[in-house]
Amino acid sequence: MKSVVWTRKLRKNSLSNLICRGVIHMPHQHKYTNELIHSKSPYLLQHAHNPVNWMEWSHRAFRKAKKENKPILVSIGYS
């Protein structure tokens, strides 16, 4: 019986950890969600709920900026 309880607890903790780390996304819990929500990068996923519409470095991002006549802001991260 103890192993069953432990397994349930482990699953619950794992799910919580995945949500906190941004692996599982719960959009209804966040005020903002930008395009980084589709990223596979753990670093970029940390910023998927910023109020800035960040995009991954791509040809699509450059085409969009050119079409909308907007400058490109490149963020290289911080420490």
Secondary structure, DSSP 8 states (H G I E B T S, - for coil): -HHHHHHHHHHHHHHHHHHHTTSS--GGG-S---GGGG---HHHHTTTTSSS----SSHHHHHHHHHTT----------
